[in-house]
Amino acid sequence: MTIEQLSLNFDAVKSEEWRPVVGYEDLYEVSDWGHVRSLDRYIATVGNPSGKRLLRSAPMKFYIHNKVYHGVRLSREGRHRLWLVHRLVLEAFVGPCPSSCQCCHYDGNGLNNKLENLRWGDQASNEKDKIRHNGKHNAAHLTVDQVREIRERLKTWNKPLYILANEYGVLRQAIKEIKIGKSWAWLP
């Protein structure tokens, strides 16, 4: 690697902006690149004369939520909670989630948590984005055409829903939510 390449890599790292995680301001930070790190802090310990030990700042390890999104486990006062990274980024850099909105990824990649790829949007626009990028609807793995076909079949369906679900390779709950209008409601 040349000096110029090293310099470019260093400049790229320097440009990453960090902000406190909302609700965990003294414990964690999130970057506009979608990284999360813990901050230096003292934690209570048993068997230590001082009763505390220094926990050093470190990058947080991600888990994959629903095979689609990065998540992290944050703790405060001994309580742990799982958070989706895209939500932490938007709350820190844009502000709280507006009523009836959710996080949307411009490129359709739920693992790309860079601020430039995220926005708050309503469910209908988020579902349209998902279809535009991969032709399918979140975890149900159904296409628009399949949902229309399922709706048509449900008009005269008198068998258990799990039979239809097995045909399409989804859970019975996915068919039930289509039937009652809970999911895919935005699709005319």
Summary of the structure (lengths in Angstrom):
residues: 188
radius of gyration: 21.9
end to end distance: 54.9
largest distance: 73.0
contacts: 483
relative contact order: 0.09
helix: 34%
strand: 25%
